[in-house]
Amino acid sequence: MNRVHHWLCRSGRWRKSVQQRVPWVIGGVDLGPNVLELGPGPGLTTDLLRQMARRLTAIEVDPTLAEALRSRLCGGNVDVITGDATALPFSDGQYSAAVSFTMLHHVRSPELQDKLLREAFRVIQPGGVFVGSDSLPSVGMRMLHIGDTYVPVNPETFGIRLEAAGFQVVKVEGNSGAFRFHARRPKNS
């Protein structure tokens, strides 16, 4: 992340946005007892999610962010792993759910985003859910990501991409600045 983006993701303004976005995304979905968070960054979403699950594993590619989050949440119900969500170091069907909040656009290409979707499918148990959100493409988002990875996700084609990864898509819908998705791994998969 560039400096401005790094600052924003730790700001009170972003914290307030996350406090609204997480309930909007989860929307009454039962995540189950063992949840995987993909790309928590500084962990503002993690702070909310850890209250919703008995166990939460967060995987973060940035070693500095992962170590800071690991140190801050040491001794609780969160395990923080330094790793790449396109190559998850977890067993098939290990998690009851996976979540992703405003991080997909940081994945370096649509092909790697699709690989992340396939990996999420693999580690979610049959019948489990994958829910999340991402920002809608805009000039402001592009400006925020100058010198940073920015591969916007088109919500109009995202359901097809989730289905190609194996999910049954329950919902993909947007609001003024973001979209959310709910997908399920079929019970017989």
Salt bridges, closest charged atoms under 4 A:
ASP47 OD2 - ARG15 NH1 3.73
ASP47 OD1 - ARG50 NE 3.90
ASP47 OD1 - ARG72 NH1 2.82
GLU67 OE1 - ARG70 NH1 2.54
ASP79 OD2 - ARG55 NH2 2.87
ASP92 OD1 - ARG122 NH1 2.74
ASP114 OD1 - ARG161 NE 2.70
GLU119 OE2 - ARG122 NE 2.97
ASP134 OD1 - HIS105 ND1 2.51
ASP148 OD2 - HIS5 ND1 2.88
GLU173 OE2 - LYS171 NZ 3.99
GLU173 OE2 - ARG180 NH2 2.14
